[in-house]
């Protein structure tokens, strides 16, 4: 059986659907992943690494099996699993999941009306798991933040990524078909034409 790091060293479009059903645990809260998006570094205008390495995206250039966390819109954290060979900045955005342990703790971190929504969306997932910039670069194979592959999900749907202007039509969002925790699809808003 392959180790987690060996699985994550594969191509991002193979790794992304394989993460469905995996369980991400941070402390006393665990989330089973039901929705992810693939980002292929320099080959992908939607990726944070499309234009090369920066202090913000440096974790994407490291070994597979680490977490890349970023802050967006001045209020939310989002997290990605780094994959592919070292130096190849591919990553899988963790979009949504089902809290399978520590729901009471997750509820205390969120103002959700239903358990379905506790980790439904990338920012909510990070809130439920208390993931912030301090976890950027964390090794998911050991320590307080761990990722465990689950039984491979066989009913997988795919479609365009959410809210992207760069390569918006690539069907690189993967979700467990019929899962209640999958987030709603929203295309990017079109920019007004330049004056």
Residue pairs with C-beta under 8 A, 6 or more apart in sequence:
3 141
4 65
4 140
4 141
4 147
4 148
4 149
5 63
5 64
5 65
5 141
7 15
7 18
7 149
8 15
8 64
8 65
8 81
8 82
8 83
8 84
9 64
9 83
9 84
9 85
10 18
10 83
10 84
11 84
11 90
12 38
12 39
12 40
12 83
12 84
12 90
12 91
12 92
13 38
13 40
13 172
15 38
15 81
15 83
15 84
15 90
15 92
16 36
16 37
16 38
16 92
16 172
16 174
17 36
17 153
17 156
17 158
17 174
18 149
18 152
19 33
19 36
19 81
19 92
19 94
19 147
19 149
20 33
20 34
20 35
20 36
20 152
20 153
20 156
20 174
20 175
20 176
21 32
21 33
21 149
21 150
21 151
21 152
21 153
21 176
22 32
22 33
22 147
22 148
22 149
22 150
23 30
23 31
23 32
23 33
23 100
23 147
23 148
23 150
24 30
24 31
24 33
24 94
24 97
24 129
24 140
24 145
24 146
24 147
25 31
25 101
25 145
25 146
25 147
25 148
26 129
26 130
26 131
26 135
26 144
26 145
27 102
27 105
27 130
27 144
28 101
28 102
28 105
29 99
29 101
29 102
29 105
29 106
29 128
29 129
29 130
30 99
30 100
30 101
30 102
31 97
31 98
31 99
31 100
31 119
31 125
31 128
31 129
32 97
32 98
32 100
32 150
33 94
33 96
33 97
34 96
34 97
34 98
34 175
34 176
34 179
34 181
34 182
35 95
35 96
35 97
35 173
35 174
35 175
35 176
35 179
35 181
35 182
35 183
36 92
36 93
36 94
36 95
36 173
36 174
36 175
37 92
37 93
37 95
37 161
37 162
37 172
37 173
37 174
38 90
38 92
38 93
38 172
38 173
38 174
39 46
39 47
39 48
39 49
39 80
39 90
39 91
39 92
39 93
39 172
40 47
40 90
40 172
41 47
41 49
41 50
41 60
41 84
41 88
41 89
41 90
41 91
42 49
42 50
42 52
42 89
44 50
44 166
44 167
44 170
45 166
45 167
46 161
46 164
46 165
46 166
46 167
46 168
46 170
47 89
47 90
47 91
47 166
48 54
48 56
48 57
48 60
48 70
49 57
49 60
49 61
49 89
49 91
50 166
53 61
53 89
56 70
57 68
57 70
57 89
58 137
59 66
59 67
59 68
59 69
59 82
59 136
59 137
60 68
60 80
60 82
60 89
60 90
60 91
61 86
61 87
61 88
61 89
62 82
62 86
62 137
63 82
63 86
64 82
64 83
64 84
64 85
64 86
65 81
65 82
65 139
65 140
65 141
65 147
66 81
66 82
66 137
66 138
66 139
66 140
67 79
67 80
67 81
67 82
67 131
67 135
67 136
67 137
67 138
67 140
67 145
68 79
68 80
68 81
68 82
68 91
68 136
68 137
69 77
69 78
69 79
69 80
69 126
69 131
69 132
69 133
69 135
69 136
70 77
70 78
70 80
70 136
71 77
71 133
72 78
72 123
75 123
76 122
76 123
76 126
77 123
77 126
77 127
77 131
77 132
77 133
78 93
78 94
78 122
78 123
78 126
79 93
79 94
79 122
79 125
79 126
79 131
79 135
80 91
80 92
80 93
80 94
81 91
81 92
81 94
81 140
81 147
82 89
82 90
82 91
83 90
83 91
83 92
84 90
93 122
94 122
94 125
95 121
95 122
95 125
95 162
95 173
95 175
95 182
95 183
96 119
96 120
96 121
96 122
96 124
96 125
96 175
96 179
96 181
96 182
96 183
97 119
97 125
97 181
98 116
98 119
98 179
98 180
98 181
99 106
99 115
99 118
99 119
99 128
103 115
103 118
106 118
106 119
106 128
106 129
107 115
107 118
109 127
109 128
109 130
110 117
110 118
110 124
110 127
110 128
112 118
112 124
116 180
116 181
117 124
117 181
118 124
118 128
119 125
119 128
119 129
119 181
120 181
120 182
120 183
121 183
122 183
125 131
126 132
131 145
135 145
138 144
138 145
139 145
140 146
140 147
141 147
153 176
155 176
155 177
155 178
156 174
156 175
156 176
156 177
157 174
157 175
157 176
157 177
158 171
158 172
158 173
158 174
158 175
159 171
159 173
159 185
160 168
160 169
160 170
160 171
160 172
160 173
160 185
160 187
161 167
161 168
161 170
161 172
161 173
162 173
162 183
162 185
162 186
162 187
163 186
163 187
163 188
164 188
165 188
165 191
168 187
168 188
173 185
175 182
176 182
